Amino acid sequence: MTTTDVREEASEVTAAKAMESRFDAIDRKLVDIDLNLERRSAGLRNDLATVRLRIVELHEHMQERLFEVDRRLYRLTRDIAALKRDAPAGAPGAGHGEPQDAAPR
């Protein structure tokens, strides 16, 4: 083996080691990226779970409010019916909800 051959082989070995070092650095960077993405996705999953819980809470609250509105509407309807039933004969709104002496418009 000549000096030139030794130098070429040493150069190839040095280049291969440099390439291996670059690949190792890239591999470490990819591992870091993967870990970072995993942390972010875990955070997003937590955020999504929080949003879902809040939606359920809001839905329950709205159902409670709608139930209360339905109860109030029922009471108002019942009270209006009682007022119409108890109104003197001939009074507007007496009877079945029709004015008795309605003037034509």
DSSP file with accessible surface (Angstrom, degrees, kcal/mol):
  #  RESIDUE AA STRUCTURE BP1 BP2  ACC     N-H-->O    O-->H-N    N-H-->O    O-->H-N    TCO  KAPPA ALPHA  PHI   PSI    X-CA   Y-CA   Z-CA
    1    1 A M              0   0  159      0, 0.0     2,-0.1     0, 0.0     0, 0.0   0.000 360.0 360.0 360.0 132.8    0.0    0.0    0.0
    2    2 A T     >  -     0   0   77      1,-0.1     4,-2.3     4,-0.0     5,-0.2  -0.384 360.0-106.6 -89.0 169.7    1.4    3.4   -1.0
    3    3 A T  H  > S+     0   0   92      1,-0.2     4,-2.7     2,-0.2     5,-0.2   0.891 122.4  53.5 -61.8 -38.4    1.3    6.6    1.0
    4    4 A T  H  > S+     0   0   80      1,-0.2     4,-2.6     2,-0.2    -1,-0.2   0.917 107.9  49.9 -64.3 -41.4   -1.3    7.9   -1.4
    5    5 A D  H  > S+     0   0   71      2,-0.2     4,-2.6     1,-0.2    -2,-0.2   0.908 111.3  49.2 -62.6 -41.8   -3.5    4.8   -0.8
    6    6 A V  H  X S+     0   0   77     -4,-2.3     4,-2.8     1,-0.2    -2,-0.2   0.922 111.7  48.8 -64.3 -43.3   -3.2    5.2    2.9
    7    7 A R  H  X S+     0   0  174     -4,-2.7     4,-2.6     2,-0.2    -2,-0.2   0.910 111.9  48.8 -63.4 -43.9   -4.1    8.9    2.7
    8    8 A E  H  X S+     0   0  108     -4,-2.6     4,-2.5     2,-0.2    -2,-0.2   0.922 113.5  46.4 -62.1 -43.7   -7.1    8.1    0.5
    9    9 A E  H  X S+     0   0   99     -4,-2.6     4,-2.8     2,-0.2    -2,-0.2   0.920 112.7  49.9 -66.1 -40.8   -8.3    5.4    2.9
   10   10 A A  H  X S+     0   0   51     -4,-2.8     4,-2.8     1,-0.2    -2,-0.2   0.906 111.1  50.3 -62.5 -39.5   -7.7    7.7    5.9
   11   11 A S  H  X S+     0   0   79     -4,-2.6     4,-2.6    -5,-0.2    -1,-0.2   0.912 111.0  48.1 -64.2 -42.4   -9.7   10.4    4.1
   12   12 A E  H  X S+     0   0  129     -4,-2.5     4,-2.7     2,-0.2    -2,-0.2   0.907 112.5  49.0 -64.6 -40.9  -12.5    8.0    3.4
   13   13 A V  H  X S+     0   0   70     -4,-2.8     4,-2.8     2,-0.2    -2,-0.2   0.932 112.2  48.5 -64.4 -43.7  -12.5    6.8    7.0
   14   14 A T  H  X S+     0   0   95     -4,-2.8     4,-2.5     1,-0.2    -2,-0.2   0.927 112.9  47.8 -62.2 -43.8  -12.6   10.5    8.2
   15   15 A A  H  X S+     0   0   57     -4,-2.6     4,-2.6     2,-0.2    -1,-0.2   0.906 112.0  50.0 -63.8 -41.0  -15.5   11.3    5.8
   16   16 A A  H  X S+     0   0   59     -4,-2.7     4,-2.7     2,-0.2    -2,-0.2   0.915 111.4  48.3 -64.7 -41.2  -17.4    8.2    6.9
   17   17 A K  H  X S+     0   0  136     -4,-2.8     4,-2.5     2,-0.2    -2,-0.2   0.898 111.8  49.6 -66.0 -39.4  -16.9    9.1   10.6
   18   18 A A  H  X S+     0   0   42     -4,-2.5     4,-2.3     2,-0.2    -2,-0.2   0.913 112.2  48.4 -63.3 -41.7  -18.1   12.7    9.9
   19   19 A M  H  X S+     0   0   84     -4,-2.6     4,-2.6     2,-0.2    -2,-0.2   0.919 111.3  49.9 -63.9 -43.4  -21.1   11.3    8.0
   20   20 A E  H  X S+     0   0  112     -4,-2.7     4,-2.6     1,-0.2    -2,-0.2   0.914 109.7  51.5 -61.9 -41.5  -21.8    8.9   11.0
   21   21 A S  H  X S+     0   0   70     -4,-2.5     4,-2.3     2,-0.2    -1,-0.2   0.911 110.3  48.8 -61.8 -42.2  -21.6   11.9   13.4
   22   22 A R  H  X S+     0   0  139     -4,-2.3     4,-2.6     2,-0.2    -2,-0.2   0.914 110.9  50.2 -64.3 -41.9  -24.0   13.9   11.2
   23   23 A F  H  X S+     0   0  125     -4,-2.6     4,-2.8     1,-0.2    -2,-0.2   0.907 110.0  50.6 -62.8 -40.6  -26.4   10.9   11.1
   24   24 A D  H  X S+     0   0   77     -4,-2.6     4,-2.6     2,-0.2    -1,-0.2   0.910 110.7  49.0 -62.3 -43.0  -26.2   10.6   14.9
   25   25 A A  H  X S+     0   0   45     -4,-2.3     4,-2.3     2,-0.2    -2,-0.2   0.917 112.4  48.0 -62.3 -42.7  -26.9   14.3   15.3
   26   26 A I  H  X S+     0   0   93     -4,-2.6     4,-2.6     2,-0.2    -2,-0.2   0.923 111.0  51.3 -63.9 -42.1  -29.9   14.0   13.0
   27   27 A D  H  X S+     0   0   97     -4,-2.8     4,-2.3     1,-0.2    -2,-0.2   0.926 110.1  48.6 -61.8 -44.1  -31.1   11.0   14.9
   28   28 A R  H  X S+     0   0  144     -4,-2.6     4,-2.5     1,-0.2    -1,-0.2   0.911 111.2  50.9 -62.2 -40.6  -30.9   12.8   18.2
   29   29 A K  H  X S+     0   0  129     -4,-2.3     4,-2.6     1,-0.2    -2,-0.2   0.914 109.3  50.4 -63.7 -41.2  -32.8   15.8   16.7
   30   30 A L  H  X S+     0   0   99     -4,-2.6     4,-2.7     2,-0.2    -1,-0.2   0.895 109.6  50.8 -64.2 -39.0  -35.5   13.5   15.5
   31   31 A V  H  X S+     0   0   69     -4,-2.3     4,-2.6     2,-0.2     5,-0.2   0.932 110.8  49.2 -63.0 -43.8  -35.8   11.9   18.9
   32   32 A D  H  X S+     0   0   94     -4,-2.5     4,-2.5     1,-0.2    -2,-0.2   0.918 112.0  48.5 -60.7 -44.1  -36.1   15.4   20.4
   33   33 A I  H  X S+     0   0   75     -4,-2.6     4,-2.9     2,-0.2     5,-0.2   0.926 110.9  50.8 -62.1 -44.5  -38.8   16.3   17.9
   34   34 A D  H  X S+     0   0  102     -4,-2.7     4,-2.2     1,-0.2    -2,-0.2   0.925 111.9  46.7 -60.3 -45.3  -40.7   13.1   18.5
   35   35 A L  H  X S+     0   0   85     -4,-2.6     4,-2.4     2,-0.2    -1,-0.2   0.910 112.4  50.5 -63.4 -41.6  -40.7   13.8   22.3
   36   36 A N  H  X S+     0   0   61     -4,-2.5     4,-2.6     1,-0.2    -2,-0.2   0.926 110.8  48.6 -62.9 -43.5  -41.7   17.4   21.8
   37   37 A L  H  X S+     0   0   96     -4,-2.9     4,-2.9     2,-0.2    -1,-0.2   0.890 109.7  52.7 -63.8 -38.2  -44.6   16.3   19.6
   38   38 A E  H  X S+     0   0  102     -4,-2.2     4,-2.3    -5,-0.2    -2,-0.2   0.925 110.1  47.7 -63.9 -42.5  -45.7   13.7   22.1
   39   39 A R  H  X S+     0   0  159     -4,-2.4     4,-2.3     1,-0.2    -2,-0.2   0.926 113.5  48.1 -63.7 -44.0  -45.7   16.3   24.9
   40   40 A R  H  X S+     0   0  156     -4,-2.6     4,-2.7     2,-0.2    -2,-0.2   0.910 111.0  49.6 -63.4 -42.4  -47.7   18.7   22.7
   41   41 A S  H  X S+     0   0   35     -4,-2.9     4,-2.6     2,-0.2    -1,-0.2   0.892 109.8  51.8 -66.7 -35.0  -50.2   16.0   21.7
   42   42 A A  H  X S+     0   0   33     -4,-2.3     4,-2.3    -5,-0.2    -1,-0.2   0.926 110.8  48.6 -64.1 -41.7  -50.7   15.1   25.3
   43   43 A G  H  X S+     0   0   29     -4,-2.3     4,-2.6     1,-0.2    -2,-0.2   0.914 111.6  49.1 -63.2 -40.9  -51.3   18.8   26.1
   44   44 A L  H  X S+     0   0  115     -4,-2.7     4,-2.9     2,-0.2    -2,-0.2   0.888 108.9  52.5 -66.6 -38.5  -53.8   19.0   23.2
   45   45 A R  H  X S+     0   0  133     -4,-2.6     4,-2.5     2,-0.2    -1,-0.2   0.920 110.5  48.4 -62.5 -40.5  -55.6   15.8   24.4
   46   46 A N  H  X S+     0   0  108     -4,-2.3     4,-2.3     2,-0.2    -2,-0.2   0.917 111.9  49.1 -63.9 -43.4  -55.9   17.4   27.9
   47   47 A D  H  X S+     0   0   98     -4,-2.6     4,-2.5     2,-0.2    -2,-0.2   0.917 111.3  49.8 -61.2 -41.9  -57.2   20.6   26.3
   48   48 A L  H  X S+     0   0   81     -4,-2.9     4,-2.8     2,-0.2    -2,-0.2   0.917 109.6  50.7 -64.3 -41.6  -59.7   18.6   24.2
   49   49 A A  H  X S+     0   0   55     -4,-2.5     4,-2.4     1,-0.2    -1,-0.2   0.909 110.4  50.2 -62.7 -39.9  -60.9   16.7   27.3
   50   50 A T  H  X S+     0   0   94     -4,-2.3     4,-2.5     2,-0.2    -2,-0.2   0.920 111.2  48.4 -63.9 -43.5  -61.3   20.1   29.1
   51   51 A V  H  X S+     0   0   77     -4,-2.5     4,-2.5     2,-0.2    -2,-0.2   0.925 111.1  50.3 -63.6 -44.0  -63.3   21.4   26.2
   52   52 A R  H  X S+     0   0  158     -4,-2.8     4,-2.3     1,-0.2    -1,-0.2   0.918 110.7  49.5 -60.5 -43.2  -65.5   18.3   26.1
   53   53 A L  H  X S+     0   0  102     -4,-2.4     4,-2.6     1,-0.2    -1,-0.2   0.927 110.7  50.0 -61.6 -42.8  -66.2   18.6   29.8
   54   54 A R  H  X S+     0   0  135     -4,-2.5     4,-2.8     1,-0.2    -2,-0.2   0.897 108.8  52.3 -64.5 -38.5  -67.1   22.2   29.5
   55   55 A I  H  X S+     0   0  103     -4,-2.5     4,-2.7     2,-0.2    -1,-0.2   0.924 109.8  48.9 -63.4 -43.0  -69.5   21.4   26.6
   56   56 A V  H  X S+     0   0   73     -4,-2.3     4,-2.6     2,-0.2    -2,-0.2   0.931 111.9  49.3 -61.9 -43.6  -71.2   18.8   28.8
   57   57 A E  H  X S+     0   0   84     -4,-2.6     4,-2.4     1,-0.2    -2,-0.2   0.925 112.5  47.1 -62.0 -44.4  -71.5   21.2   31.7
   58   58 A L  H  X S+     0   0   77     -4,-2.8     4,-2.8     2,-0.2    -1,-0.2   0.894 110.9  52.4 -64.5 -39.6  -73.0   23.9   29.4
   59   59 A H  H  X S+     0   0  110     -4,-2.7     4,-2.4     2,-0.2    -2,-0.2   0.933 110.6  47.3 -61.6 -45.1  -75.4   21.4   27.9
   60   60 A E  H  X S+     0   0   99     -4,-2.6     4,-2.3     2,-0.2    -2,-0.2   0.918 112.3  50.2 -62.5 -42.7  -76.6   20.4   31.3
   61   61 A H  H  X S+     0   0   85     -4,-2.4     4,-2.5     1,-0.2    -2,-0.2   0.921 110.8  48.9 -61.8 -44.1  -76.9   24.0   32.3
   62   62 A M  H  X S+     0   0   99     -4,-2.8     4,-2.9     1,-0.2    -1,-0.2   0.887 109.2  52.9 -65.3 -37.2  -79.0   24.8   29.2
   63   63 A Q  H  X S+     0   0  106     -4,-2.4     4,-2.4     2,-0.2    -1,-0.2   0.916 109.6  49.1 -63.0 -41.1  -81.2   21.8   29.8
   64   64 A E  H  X S+     0   0  126     -4,-2.3     4,-2.3     2,-0.2    -2,-0.2   0.923 112.4  47.8 -62.5 -43.9  -81.9   23.1   33.4
   65   65 A R  H  X S+     0   0  142     -4,-2.5     4,-2.6     2,-0.2    -2,-0.2   0.913 111.7  49.6 -63.7 -42.9  -82.7   26.5   32.0
   66   66 A L  H  X S+     0   0  101     -4,-2.9     4,-2.8     2,-0.2    -1,-0.2   0.898 109.5  52.2 -63.9 -39.0  -85.0   25.1   29.3
   67   67 A F  H  X S+     0   0  125     -4,-2.4     4,-2.4     2,-0.2    -2,-0.2   0.932 110.7  47.9 -61.4 -44.2  -86.7   23.0   32.0
   68   68 A E  H  X S+     0   0   70     -4,-2.3     4,-2.6     2,-0.2    -2,-0.2   0.915 111.7  49.7 -63.1 -42.2  -87.3   26.2   34.1
   69   69 A V  H  X S+     0   0   72     -4,-2.6     4,-2.9     1,-0.2     5,-0.2   0.927 110.1  51.2 -62.6 -42.9  -88.5   28.1   31.0
   70   70 A D  H  X S+     0   0   99     -4,-2.8     4,-2.5     1,-0.2    -2,-0.2   0.911 110.3  49.3 -60.5 -42.6  -90.9   25.2   30.2
   71   71 A R  H  X S+     0   0  110     -4,-2.4     4,-2.4     2,-0.2    -2,-0.2   0.924 112.7  47.0 -62.3 -43.5  -92.2   25.3   33.8
   72   72 A R  H  X S+     0   0  143     -4,-2.6     4,-2.7     2,-0.2    -2,-0.2   0.912 112.1  50.3 -66.0 -40.4  -92.7   29.1   33.7
   73   73 A L  H  X S+     0   0  100     -4,-2.9     4,-2.8     2,-0.2     5,-0.2   0.915 110.0  50.6 -63.9 -41.5  -94.5   28.8   30.3
   74   74 A Y  H  X S+     0   0  152     -4,-2.5     4,-2.7    -5,-0.2    -2,-0.2   0.937 111.6  47.8 -60.9 -46.6  -96.8   26.1   31.7
   75   75 A R  H  X S+     0   0   88     -4,-2.4     4,-2.9     2,-0.2    -2,-0.2   0.920 112.6  48.7 -61.7 -43.1  -97.6   28.3   34.7
   76   76 A L  H  X S+     0   0   99     -4,-2.7     4,-2.8     2,-0.2     5,-0.2   0.927 112.1  48.4 -63.1 -43.4  -98.3   31.3   32.5
   77   77 A T  H  X S+     0   0   84     -4,-2.8     4,-2.4     2,-0.2    -2,-0.2   0.922 113.4  47.7 -61.7 -43.7 -100.5   29.2   30.2
   78   78 A R  H  X S+     0   0  119     -4,-2.7     4,-2.3    -5,-0.2    -2,-0.2   0.926 113.0  48.3 -62.9 -43.2 -102.4   27.8   33.2
   79   79 A D  H  X S+     0   0   77     -4,-2.9     4,-2.6     2,-0.2    -2,-0.2   0.898 111.2  49.9 -65.9 -40.2 -102.8   31.3   34.6
   80   80 A I  H  X S+     0   0   88     -4,-2.8     4,-2.6     2,-0.2     5,-0.2   0.927 110.7  50.0 -64.0 -42.7 -104.0   32.8   31.3
   81   81 A A  H  X S+     0   0   51     -4,-2.4     4,-2.5    -5,-0.2    -2,-0.2   0.917 111.5  48.9 -61.8 -41.0 -106.5   30.0   31.0
   82   82 A A  H  X S+     0   0   22     -4,-2.3     4,-2.5     2,-0.2    -2,-0.2   0.913 110.8  50.3 -66.0 -40.9 -107.7   30.6   34.6
   83   83 A L  H  X S+     0   0  124     -4,-2.6     4,-0.9     2,-0.2    -2,-0.2   0.921 112.7  46.3 -63.4 -42.0 -108.1   34.3   33.9
   84   84 A K  H  < S+     0   0   76     -4,-2.6    11,-1.3     1,-0.2     3,-0.5   0.909 113.5  49.2 -66.0 -40.0 -110.1   33.7   30.7
   85   85 A R  H  < S+     0   0  171     -4,-2.5    -2,-0.2     1,-0.2    -1,-0.2   0.890 116.1  42.5 -66.4 -37.9 -112.3   31.2   32.5
   86   86 A D  H  < S+     0   0  117     -4,-2.5    -1,-0.2    -5,-0.2    -2,-0.2   0.511  88.9 113.1 -89.4  -4.5 -112.9   33.6   35.4
   87   87 A A  S  < S-     0   0   30     -4,-0.9     8,-0.2    -3,-0.5     3,-0.1  -0.374  78.8 -98.4 -68.8 146.4 -113.4   36.7   33.3
   88   88 A P    >   -     0   0   98      0, 0.0     3,-1.9     0, 0.0     6,-0.1  -0.300  49.6 -89.5 -62.4 149.3 -116.9   38.1   33.3
   89   89 A A  T 3  S+     0   0  104      1,-0.3    -3,-0.0    -3,-0.1     6,-0.0  -0.306 114.1  23.7 -59.6 139.1 -119.1   37.2   30.3
   90   90 A G  T 3  S+     0   0   34      1,-0.3    11,-0.3    -3,-0.1    -1,-0.3   0.315  91.0 127.6  88.0 -11.0 -118.8   39.5   27.4
   91   91 A A  S X  S-     0   0   26     -3,-1.9     3,-2.2     1,-0.1     9,-0.4  -0.538  73.9 -93.9 -77.5 145.4 -115.3   40.7   28.5
   92   92 A P  T 3  S+     0   0  116      0, 0.0    -1,-0.1     0, 0.0     3,-0.1  -0.364 114.0  20.3 -57.1 133.8 -112.6   40.6   25.9
   93   93 A G  T 3  S+     0   0   22      1,-0.3     4,-0.4    -3,-0.1    -6,-0.1   0.401  93.2 134.5  88.0  -3.3 -110.7   37.3   26.2
   94   94 A A    <   +     0   0    3     -3,-2.2     2,-0.5    -6,-0.1     4,-0.4  -0.395  59.7   9.1 -75.2 157.2 -113.5   35.6   28.1
   95   95 A G  S    S-     0   0   42    -11,-1.3    -8,-0.1     1,-0.2    -9,-0.0  -0.622 132.7  -2.5  82.8-125.5 -114.6   32.1   27.2
   96   96 A H  S    S-     0   0  186     -2,-0.5    -1,-0.2     2,-0.2    -2,-0.1  -0.006 110.9 -82.0 -97.2  27.2 -112.4   30.2   24.8
   97   97 A G  S    S+     0   0   25     -4,-0.4    -2,-0.1     1,-0.3    -3,-0.1   0.489  98.0 118.5  90.0   2.5 -109.9   32.9   24.0
   98   98 A E  S    S-     0   0  135     -4,-0.4    -1,-0.3    -5,-0.1    -2,-0.2  -0.855  71.2-114.5-102.9 132.8 -112.2   34.7   21.5
   99   99 A P    >   -     0   0   66      0, 0.0     3,-0.6     0, 0.0    -8,-0.1  -0.432  21.6-147.4 -62.5 136.3 -113.3   38.3   22.1
  100  100 A Q  T 3  S+     0   0  100     -9,-0.4    -9,-0.1     1,-0.2     2,-0.1   0.899  91.6  26.6 -74.3 -44.2 -117.1   38.3   22.6
  101  101 A D  T 3  S+     0   0  140    -11,-0.3     2,-0.3     2,-0.0    -1,-0.2  -0.371  82.1 167.5-116.4  54.6 -117.9   41.7   21.1
  102  102 A A    <   -     0   0   68     -3,-0.6     3,-0.0    -2,-0.1    -4,-0.0  -0.497  30.3-135.2 -74.6 128.9 -115.0   42.1   18.8
  103  103 A A        -     0   0   78     -2,-0.3    -1,-0.1     1,-0.1     2,-0.0  -0.658  28.0-105.3 -79.6 140.7 -115.5   45.0   16.4
  104  104 A P              0   0  132      0, 0.0    -1,-0.1     0, 0.0     0, 0.0  -0.376 360.0 360.0 -64.1 146.4 -114.6   44.3   12.8
  105  105 A R              0   0  292     -2,-0.0    -3,-0.0    -3,-0.0     0, 0.0  -0.674 360.0 360.0-101.2 360.0 -111.3   45.8   11.7
